[in-house]
Amino acid sequence: MGCRMEEKQGVRMIGWTREGRDDVDDPLALTLGSIYASVHTPPSSLPPPPGPHSSHQERSPRHRLNCPAAPLFAPAQHDTLEHLLLKGIKSVEGVVRCKRCFGEQVIAYDLEAKFHEVRNYVAANRLAMNDRAPDEWMCPRLPDCIACGKEGSMSPVIPSDKREINWMFLFLGQMLGCCTLEDLKYFCKHTKLHRTGAKNRVLYNAFVEMCRQLEPHGPFN
């Protein structure tokens, strides 16, 4: 299966081959996927052994696109949009899989553009939602497969280990509705939200909480 990249407004789609992944983007690109994969390791109390090329200079870590997800923050907790942008984080990536051909692709969302898209929708419609997620969140419009051409067939790959779920990617793509009710209850548990009731209520809470985390002083309280 070939590999190519498509760009849409705020969205970048990168094809994968079945045998392995081809990173066609800048290998040093800094994304939230890199942050998830760059969990801080406490320094050792012992000095490193001397080597032939030892130096007092510290090398900055290489941040690569399409790193595997591993939570940096507490479960379901994220930094604010302002702090992420100050750190140079401009895009968020995740893996989707075609329901027909089973090919996988990486989608990278523009962090600021996609957040404001969701944020403005929530701010304008929150009262009318009556604490319930709308149909477009419950049954999200999925991306098209660039490999086989099937429309709306690319479902996000959601890990069975809830600690590894890329909530930010699902939020920006408005695909949190692809999570199970148990996944969403896990999110609400770790963000101290009410987690009983129907899925549309828990899903609504998850969307509003993500908005609140990224913009703590926004109109979401």
PyMOL commands that set and color helices and strands:
alter all, ss='L'
color gray80, all
select helices_A, chain A and resi 32-37+81-86+111-129+135-138+162-164+167-172+176-178+181-190+199-214
alter helices_A, ss='H'
color red, helices_A
select strands_A, chain A and resi 5-8+11-15+91-98+104-110+154-156
alter strands_A, ss='S'
color yellow, strands_A
deselect
rebuild
show_as cartoon
